[in-house]
């Protein structure tokens, strides 16, 4: 049952990371966030690239979950997202 919890968390990390990177979000919140970051820092800044990258976003989401739940296996969620995104690109 513990693995089901981790797999669920990894899928949540995947969904939230891809939503923030690619979707407009509720009330266009994600699109506004991406636009604000690009406008504030410029299009070549690492923050602008990071807010548009689901792999980067998943890393930070996984760290937050790992700290909140005191379970470093949550970091595997970032690895799951990396594998999923890279397998789709090929």
C-alpha positions in Angstrom: 0.0 0.0 0.0 2.9 2.3 0.6 4.0 2.0 -3.0 0.5 3.1 -4.1 0.9 6.3 -2.2 4.3 7.0 -3.8 3.0 6.2 -7.3 0.1 8.5 -6.7 2.4 11.3 -5.5 4.6 10.8 -8.6 1.6 11.1 -10.9 0.5 14.2 -9.1 4.0 15.7 -9.5 3.8 14.8 -13.2 0.4 16.4 -13.7 1.1 19.6 -11.8 4.5 20.1 -13.5 3.1 19.6 -17.0 0.1 21.8 -16.2 2.3 24.7 -15.0 4.7 24.3 -18.0 2.2 23.8 -20.8 -1.4 24.7 -19.8 -3.2 28.0 -19.2 -4.5 26.7 -15.8 -7.6 27.9 -13.9 -8.4 31.5 -14.7 -5.2 31.5 -16.9 -3.1 31.5 -13.7 -0.3 29.3 -15.1 -0.1 31.3 -18.3 0.0 34.5 -16.3 2.8 33.1 -14.1 4.9 32.1 -17.1 4.3 35.4 -18.8 5.2 37.4 -15.6 8.4 35.5 -15.1 9.5 35.9 -18.7 8.6 39.6 -18.6 10.3 40.2 -15.2 13.5 38.3 -15.9 13.8 38.2 -19.7 13.4 35.2 -22.1 17.0 34.0 -21.7 17.0 33.9 -17.9 17.2 30.5 -16.1 13.9 31.3 -14.3 12.2 31.8 -17.6 13.4 28.5 -18.9 12.6 26.8 -15.7 9.0 27.9 -15.4 8.4 26.5 -18.9 10.1 23.1 -18.2 8.1 20.3 -16.6 11.3 18.5 -15.7 12.6 21.6 -13.8 9.2 22.2 -12.1 8.9 18.5 -11.1 12.3 18.7 -9.3 11.1 21.6 -7.1 7.7 20.0 -6.5 9.4 16.8 -5.4 11.7 18.6 -3.0 8.7 20.3 -1.4 6.9 17.0 -1.0 10.0 15.3 0.3 10.4 18.0 3.0 6.7 18.1 3.9 6.4 14.4 4.2 10.0 13.8 5.4 10.3 11.0 2.8 13.1 11.4 0.3 11.6 8.7 -1.9 9.3 11.5 -3.2 12.3 12.7 -5.2 11.7 9.7 -7.4 8.8 11.6 -8.7 11.1 14.0 -10.5 12.9 11.0 -12.0 9.5 9.7 -13.2 8.7 13.0 -14.9 12.1 13.1 -16.5 11.6 9.6 -18.0 8.1 10.3 -19.1 8.9 13.7 -20.8 12.0 12.4 -22.5 10.3 9.3 -23.7 7.6 11.5 -25.3 10.2 13.6 -27.1 11.8 10.7 -28.8 
